[in-house]
Amino acid sequence: MSISESALPFDDIRNLVQSMPGPDEGALAAVRARDAQLTKPAGSLGQLEEIAEWLAAWSGNEKPKVTRPLVAIFATAHGVADQGVSAFPSSVNRQMVENFAAGGAAINQICRSNDVGLKVFDLAVEMPTPSITEEDAMDEAHCAATMAYGMEALAGGIDLICLGEMGIGNTTVAAAVLNGLFGGSAEDWIGRGTGVDDEGLARKRVAVEAAVARLNGEKDPLEVLRRVGGREIAAMVGLIIAARLQRVPLIIDGFVTTAAAAVVYAMDPSGLDHCLFAHVSAEAAHRRTLDLMEKSALLDFGMRLGEGSGAAVAAGIVKAAAEMHSGMATFADAGVASKDG
């Protein structure tokens, strides 16, 4: 799996998407057969049983396990943040990267409690992309290279990957990407993000309108991504594709990570089948996006932090599902009579 130095790097991305494998039907059948023999009534663990099946189908392991889970946070900066679309200044980008490194952020605590690894990928937080209201965020080569960088997050035997992001202004960028992909008005896609006031919300609407107007009707998902997206969204698109190719189940976090997922969905509606959506964000447009893609989320906790926080909470549930299926005794193992005697 690689992206060449061709004149049209997006062609390489499209070729990778076209080559993505389907589920491992043999592993899925084996999990279902074993589940029928476990010491519990059939279906009694509900979604935990479905998660075990999902893990098997997309990892290719008929006794699914999660031993090397990782939250990958992609951090960057956006020029549009200077237009007052966020409640926080861009200087917070560097401060939060340092906070992650020091172990002081919310995501550090969630990862620690669920025994999940954490790695932060600094995508030039000191060099914001141009404001998407005025210029394209990236050219094709830059965008494709950033996607390739995101693919590298799977190095080291990771067997469950959780998407996370951080970048002041990125709910504006995500709204522009979703508006470009799915249409409607800017009002349909914006929200208060980190807590912007009414004036900031109005500036956010104007920014998304201006960015999408620059697209002039462009609907190609990769073009929408490079023109009104951001580096963290590009890196996460790359990681989603790489996870499918390498058979690593993946957990999507909230609104911004779902914007990255939507780019893959727009290229191939089956391209997210290896993904679990962790939660429904407090951003109303997140639920709208999930509905449009016909996806459901595991949790609805009213969260809107980002950082992969919802995905890390969901990872604990996924780990429990794997342990439940692989560690539970069968009726024969335990000498317990089944309903069939």
N, C-alpha and C positions, 0 to 999 in steps of 0.2 A: 504494500500500500504506500504510494508516494504521489507527490504532486511534481510534475516535471517542470522544466524551465521553458515550456512552450510559449508561443506568442499569445495563446489563449488559455491561461491557467484555469479559467472556469470550466473549460471542457474536461479537464482532469477531474474536477469535483463532480461534474455530471456523470462521468463514467463510473466513478466510485459509487454514486447513488444507484446507478443502474445495476451494479454488481452486488448489492447488499443481499445477504442470504435470508432465507425464511427461517421459521422455527425448526428446532430439532424434534420431529414428530416421534422418533423412537424414545427419546428421553421423556417427552410428555406422556406417552403411553405408559412407560414404566412407572412414572410417578403416580399416575391414576390407578394403576394396578396395585401398587404398594399401599396407596391411601385406603383402598377398599379393605385392606387387611389390618390396618392399624387399630389399636385398642381404644376405639371411640365409635360412637354412632356415625354413620355416613353423613357427611355435610355438616357435622356439629361444630366445626371450627370456621365455617363460613369463609370470609375473605382470606383468612390465613391459608386455607387450602388452595385458593385461587392463586395466591402469591407464590406458594411453593411450586405450583404448575408453571407459572410465568418464569420463575427462576430456572426451572429445568429446561423449558422450551428454548430460552435464549442464552443459557450458559452451555447447553449440551450435556449437563450433568444430571443423570437420573436420580441421584441422591444429592440434591442441591445443598450447597453450603456457602457461607460467606465468611471468609477468613481474612481478606485484605480489602475491606471497604475504604473508600476515600472520598472526602469532599474536596472538590477542586474549585477554588474561588479565583475567578478572573477579574482583575482590577484594572481600571483604566480611567481616562479623563475625557470629557466631552466639551467642546467649545460652546455648545448651546447653553451650558450651565451659566455662562456669563450673562445670559439674558434674563436672569431672575426667575428661572423655572423651578428652582428647588429652594427648600427652606434652609439649606446649608451651603457654604461656599466650597469651591473646588479644593481648597487647602485641606479639607477633610479627607480627601482621597489618600494622600500620603500618611496622614495621622492614623487612619484606619488600617492601612497596611502595616504600620508599626504596631498598632494595637493587636492585630492578628498575631504578629510575630511574638509579642509579649504574652500572649495567652489571655488577653483581657476582654475579648469580644464575646458576644452571646454565642456565636458559633463554636468558639473554643470549649465552652462549658457543655454544650449539647454533644459535641464530638467526644469529649471526655466521658460523659455519662453513658454513652452508647458504645464506647470503645471503637470509634471510627477515626481513621486518619484524616489529616487536614493538610492541604498544600495550597499556598497562595501563588498565583502566577501574575507577576507585575507586567502589565502590558503598557509600559511607558506612561505611568501616571503623571509624570512631569511634563508630558507633551500631549496636550489635548488634540483630538481630531478637530478639523475645521467645524464651525457651526453649520449644522445641516440645514439651517434656514437660508444659507448663502452659497455653500459649496458642498461637493460630495465629500463624505466622510473619508473614503479611501478610493484609490484606483484599484483596478482589477488585480494587479500583481500583489499589492499590499494586502488586500482582502484575502486572497487565496493563501498567501504566506501566513497570515494570522490564523486562518483555519487549520493549516498544517501544524502550526505551533500548538493549537488546541488539541490536535490528535495525539500529541506526544504525552499528554497527561496520563495516558494509560500505561506508561512504562512501569515495569517493576512487578508484574503479576497481580495487578488490581483485579478483583473479581466482582466488585460492585462500585459503580461510580455515581457520585451525587454532584449535580451542577450547582454552582454558586457564583455570585457576581457582586461587584461593588464598584460604583462609579457615580458620583454626584451628577444628576441630570439624566440618568439612564432610563427612568420611567418615561421621560419625554421621547427619548430615542426609540424605546420599545413601542410606544404608542404610534410613532411615525411609521415604523416597520409594519405594524399590524394594520394600520390604516392603509398603507400602500398595498399590502397583500390582499386584504379582505374588503376594502372599500368603506363606504359610509362617510360620516363626517368626523372631524377631529374630536368633537364632543363625545362621540361614541367610545373613544379610546383613551381619553385622558382621565386622570384621577389625582388625588392629593399627594401621592407618593410618600415622601418622608414627612408630610404634614404641611404642605404649602398653603398659604392663606388664599383668600378669594382673588386678590390682585395677582398673586403668583399663578393661580390656576388659569386666570385669563391670559397671562403671558404664555403659559404652556399651550393653551389652545391656539393662539396666534402662531407660535413656533411650529407646532405640528402642521397647521394649515399651510404655512409657507414651505416647509420641507416637502410635504406631499405634493404641493403644486409644482415644485421643481421636477418631480418625477414625470410630469406631463403624461400620465396614463401608463407609464412603464409597469409591467406586471411580472417580468421575469424575476423569480425569487432572489437569485444571487445579485441581480442588478439593484433591486430594492435594498438588499442588505448592504451593499457597498456604498450606495448613495446616501441613505438616511439612517444607516445602522451605526454600530460602534465596534471597536476591537473586541470587547468582551463577548458581544453577541456573535461575531464571526468565529471566535475561538470556540465558543460553545457549539455552534453549528458543526464545526469540524470534529469536535469530540463526540457529538451524537452519532455522526456517520462512522467514525472510527470504532465506537463501541459496538455498533451493529456488525461491522466487518470482523471484529475480533471476538464476537460473542461474549460481550460483557454487559449484563443487565445494567440499566441506567435509571436514575431517579431525577425527574425534573422538579425544580423548586417552585418558584412563584411566577410573578408577572413577567419579569425581564427574561428569565430562563425560558418561559413558555413562548416568548417572542422568537427566541432562537429555534425552539422546536417547530414553530409555525413555518419558518423558512424551509426546514426539511419536509414538513407536511405538504407545503405548496409544491415541492419538487416531486414528492411521492407520498400519497395519503397513507400508504402502509409503512412508511419510513419511520414511524414512531412506535411500532408494535413492540419493540424491545424496551420501551420506556414505561415507567410508572410515574404518574403525576402525584406528587406528594400531598399538596393541599390547595385549597382555593384561597387566593389572596383577598385581602380587604379591598384591593383595587377592583372595582366593579367590572372593568374590561377583562379581567382575568377569567372570570366565569363565562363571559361572552365568548372569549377565545376558545375555551374548553368546549363549550356547546357547539361552536362552529366546526370544531375538529372531531366532534362526537367522542370526547374523552371525559372521563370522570376522575375526580381526585379522591385520594384516600382519606384526607382529613379536612376539616373546616374549622380552624382555630382562630380565625380573624387576624392572622398574622400578615405583616407587610414589611418585614425587615430586610429581606434578601439575605445575602451571605451564605445561601444554602441552608438556612436554619430549618425550614420546613422539611427539606430533603433529608437532613440529618436526623430529625425526629422520625421520619418515615423509615429511615435505614434501620433503626432499632426494631421496628415492627417486621421489616423484611428479614432481619437476622433471626428474630423469634420464629417466623414462619419456616425458615430453613431448618432451624434446630428442632422444631416441632415435628416436621416430616421425617427428617433423617435420623433423629434420635429416639423417636417413640417406638416402643415394641409393637410387634404384630401380635395378633391373637395367639398364633402358634408359638412365638417366642415366649410370651408371658404365661402360657398355659391357661388362658382365659377363653371361655366358650363364646363363640360369636353367635349372632342371631340365627345362623344356620346350623348351629349345634357344633 
